[in-house]
């Protein structure tokens, strides 16, 4: 998403930046309280104009799906880019 910020039409107002920060916080809370998701500590959440991007690692494919579902359920989220991956076995 940071790559998008270089074009003039992609610049955000102070209000949009605040809205994105609030949306990120809401999604993080949703992930932390989602049933069956486990720890959301390894999930990075970024928001840009209602589009939420999830990056990081979780324990299973099911947790990837649950994280995406939890993010989509948050009011204000228009799209979820779920880039989560199952962490490799150690």
N, C-alpha and C positions, 0 to 999 in steps of 0.2 A: 504494500500500500504506500510505503514511503516513496516509491518510484513515481507514483501518480502525482505527487505534490509539485513536480517541476513544471507542469503545464499551467498557464495563467488561469484557465477556467476551473482548475482543481484547487485553487487557494481557498482556504476556509476562513470564515469570519470568526470573531471571538465567540460569538454565540454558538456557531457550529462546533467549534473546538470544545466548548463546555458541554454541549449535548453529546458529543462523541465520548468524552471522558465519563459522563454520567452513564451512558449506555454500556461502556466497558465495565464499569463498576457493577451495574445490574447483572450483566452476563456472568461476571466472576462470582457473584453471589449465587446465581442460579446454578452454576457448575459446582460450587462448594456444597450446595444443599441437595443436589440431584441424587435420587436413590440409585444405588448400584454403580455409581460413577467412581467411587473411591476417592482418592485424593486428587484434587485438581491442581496441585502444586506444580506439576510439570506441564501445565497448559498455559500458553501465553495468549492473551486476548487483546486484539486491537480493533478499534471501530473507526469507520470513516463514512460519514453521511449515511448512517443506518446499515452499512455493510459491516458485518462482524467477521473477523478472520481468527480462526483457532489454529495455533501451531504448538507442537510439542509432542509428548509421548504419553501414552496410557497403557494399561495392561492387556487390553483385548480389543478385538474388532467391535464387540458389543459396546464397550465403553466409548469408542469413537462415535457410534451411532447415538448413544445416550447423550453425549456432550453436544452433538449437533442438534438433537431434539430439544435439549434444555435451552440452548442459545436461541433457537427459532421461536421458542415460547415466550421470550422476553418482549414486552411491548416496546415498539420502536425499531425492532430489528426487521429490516427489509430483505436481507439476504445473509446467508452464512456460507463462508468459504472454509470448509472443514479440511484443514491440512494435517490433522492429527495422524500419528503413526503408532503402531504397536511397538513398544520398546523391545529391543532384541533380548533374547534370553542370555543371561550372564553365565 
